[in-house]
Amino acid sequence: MKSTALNVCKWLMFTFNLIITICGAVLLAFGIWAYANGNSFRKLVSANLYLSNSMALMMAVGSILIIAGLFGCIGSLMESRCLLGTFFTLVLILFIIEVVSIILLFVYWPKAETLALDSIHHYDTNKKIPWDYLQKSMKCCGYTSYTDWGSEIPSSCCSHNQTCTVESKDLYVKGCRSSIRHYIFIIAIFGVGALLFELLAIIFTCVMYQSIGDYQPMA
């Protein structure tokens, strides 16, 4: 007869893996959304490969989380050590990648801000389109504030006027930094949530893997 503890562990595993699958789907959706809406910011920091490709990495992690979560759900219901072992390996690799990515994000974020501010000086070259798109879509001006542009404020800093000045009534006073940080904060919340559930799932996988071995029928 199967142990009650094994049944409890099985359904806890299934629940955690279902949540991981949902987190992966949310992370993938946010990654796609950020990739589409963050196109301009990505171009502004394109000099740094890690920063410009971080959104693509987020989508990849979300996709793998979905696959790993499905492995865990099926493995826990079928009590398959093979599927649970596959799930454990995938989640452990992802867990390490995500922790390293979070560390790199904190390390490179000041450099991203520097690149964004420096790109203002190259507005008339290849940075015009991304800055205009960023400011129009986020209704902001400059990176920290409209003063980043000095006396020559681009028309994308105003909601209606073709000619934009500091006296314009429809001038976007707020900088784009707060909006960008807001989007990153939302994504980070889901990322940290996924990490916590991954850690719990890893622990339950080890417990269930061992329990299945202990309750294998004797030949």
C-alpha positions in Angstrom: 0.0 0.0 0.0 1.3 3.4 -0.9 2.3 5.7 1.9 0.1 8.6 2.7 3.2 10.8 2.8 4.0 9.8 -0.8 0.5 10.8 -1.9 0.8 14.1 -0.1 4.2 14.7 -1.7 2.8 13.8 -5.1 0.0 16.3 -5.0 2.2 19.0 -3.6 4.7 18.4 -6.4 1.9 18.6 -9.0 0.7 21.9 -7.5 4.1 23.4 -7.4 4.8 22.3 -11.0 1.5 23.7 -12.2 2.4 27.0 -10.6 5.9 26.8 -12.2 4.2 26.2 -15.6 2.0 29.2 -15.1 5.0 31.4 -14.0 6.8 30.2 -17.1 3.9 31.3 -19.3 3.6 34.7 -17.6 7.4 35.2 -17.9 7.2 34.2 -21.6 4.3 36.6 -22.2 6.1 39.5 -20.4 9.3 38.7 -22.3 7.4 38.9 -25.6 5.7 42.1 -24.5 8.9 43.7 -23.2 10.7 42.6 -26.4 8.1 44.3 -28.6 7.6 47.4 -26.4 11.2 47.7 -25.3 12.6 47.7 -28.9 13.7 51.3 -28.6 15.4 50.9 -25.2 17.2 47.8 -26.5 18.6 49.8 -29.4 19.8 52.5 -27.0 21.9 50.0 -25.0 22.8 47.8 -28.0 26.5 48.4 -27.3 26.1 45.9 -24.4 25.2 42.4 -25.7 24.0 41.1 -22.3 21.6 44.0 -21.9 20.3 44.0 -25.5 19.7 40.2 -25.4 18.3 40.0 -21.8 14.6 40.0 -23.1 15.3 37.2 -25.5 16.9 35.3 -22.6 13.7 35.9 -20.5 11.6 34.4 -23.3 13.8 31.4 -23.5 13.7 30.8 -19.7 9.9 31.2 -19.8 9.6 28.6 -22.5 11.9 26.1 -20.7 10.0 26.6 -17.5 6.8 25.6 -19.2 8.4 22.4 -20.6 10.0 21.6 -17.2 6.7 22.3 -15.4 4.9 19.9 -17.7 7.6 17.2 -17.1 7.2 17.7 -13.3 3.3 17.5 -13.4 3.3 14.3 -15.5 6.2 12.8 -13.6 4.5 13.4 -10.2 1.2 12.0 -11.3 2.8 8.9 -13.0 5.3 8.6 -10.1 8.0 8.3 -12.8 11.6 8.7 -11.5 12.8 9.2 -15.1 10.5 12.2 -15.7 11.2 13.6 -12.2 14.9 13.3 -12.8 14.6 15.2 -16.1 12.5 17.8 -14.4 15.1 18.2 -11.6 17.9 18.6 -14.1 16.1 21.2 -16.1 14.9 23.3 -13.1 18.3 23.2 -11.5 20.0 24.5 -14.6 17.3 27.2 -15.0 17.6 28.1 -11.3 21.4 28.7 -11.7 20.9 30.6 -15.0 18.3 32.9 -13.4 20.4 33.6 -10.3 23.4 34.5 -12.5 21.1 36.6 -14.8 19.8 38.6 -11.8 23.3 39.2 -10.5 24.4 40.4 -14.0 21.4 42.7 -14.3 22.4 44.5 -11.1 26.0 44.6 -12.2 25.2 46.0 -15.7 22.2 48.2 -14.9 24.4 51.3 -14.1 26.2 50.8 -17.4 22.8 50.6 -19.2 21.8 53.9 -17.7 25.1 55.4 -18.8 24.6 54.1 -22.4 21.1 55.5 -22.5 22.3 59.0 -21.4 25.3 58.9 -23.8 22.9 58.0 -26.7 21.2 61.4 -26.3 24.4 63.0 -27.7 24.0 60.8 -30.8 20.3 61.6 -31.3 20.8 63.0 -34.9 22.5 59.8 -36.0 21.2 56.3 -35.4 19.4 57.0 -32.1 16.7 59.3 -33.3 14.1 56.6 -34.1 14.5 54.6 -30.8 14.4 57.8 -28.7 11.3 59.1 -30.5 9.5 55.8 -30.1 10.4 55.5 -26.5 9.3 59.0 -25.6 6.1 58.9 -27.5 5.0 55.4 -26.3 6.0 56.0 -22.6 5.0 59.7 -22.6 8.3 60.8 -21.2 11.2 63.0 -22.1 14.9 62.3 -21.8 16.2 59.6 -19.5 16.2 61.4 -16.1 14.0 64.4 -17.2 13.5 66.7 -20.1 16.6 68.7 -19.0 18.8 65.9 -20.4 18.2 67.4 -23.9 19.4 70.8 -22.9 17.9 73.6 -25.1 17.2 71.4 -28.1 14.2 69.3 -27.1 13.0 66.8 -29.8 9.4 67.0 -30.9 8.7 63.6 -29.5 8.9 65.1 -26.0 5.6 66.9 -26.7 2.2 65.3 -27.2 1.0 67.6 -30.0 3.5 70.3 -31.0 5.9 69.7 -33.9 8.2 72.2 -32.3 8.9 71.4 -28.6 10.4 73.8 -26.1 10.6 74.0 -22.3 7.7 76.4 -22.4 5.4 74.0 -24.3 2.3 73.1 -22.3 2.2 69.5 -23.6 5.8 68.9 -22.7 6.5 65.5 -21.0 8.3 66.6 -17.9 8.9 63.1 -16.5 12.0 61.2 -17.6 11.8 57.7 -19.1 13.9 56.1 -16.4 10.9 55.7 -14.0 8.8 54.0 -16.6 11.5 51.6 -17.6 12.2 50.7 -14.0 8.5 50.1 -13.4 8.4 47.6 -16.2 11.6 45.9 -15.0 10.2 45.8 -11.5 7.0 44.0 -12.7 9.1 41.4 -14.6 11.5 41.0 -11.6 8.5 40.2 -9.3 7.5 37.3 -11.5 11.1 36.2 -11.9 11.7 36.1 -8.1 8.3 34.3 -7.6 9.4 31.7 -10.2 12.7 31.2 -8.4 11.0 30.6 -5.1 8.7 28.0 -6.6 11.6 26.4 -8.4 13.5 26.0 -5.2 10.5 24.4 -3.4 9.9 22.2 -6.4 13.6 21.0 -6.4 13.2 20.1 -2.7 10.0 18.2 -3.2 11.4 16.5 -6.3 14.3 15.1 -4.2 11.8 13.9 -1.5 9.4 12.3 -3.9 12.2 10.7 -6.0 13.5 9.0 -2.9 10.0 8.1 -1.7 9.2 6.4 -5.0 12.4 4.4 -4.7 11.5 3.4 -1.1 8.0 2.2 -2.1 8.8 0.4 -5.3 7.2 -3.1 -5.1 9.6 -5.9 -4.3 10.2 -8.6 -7.0 
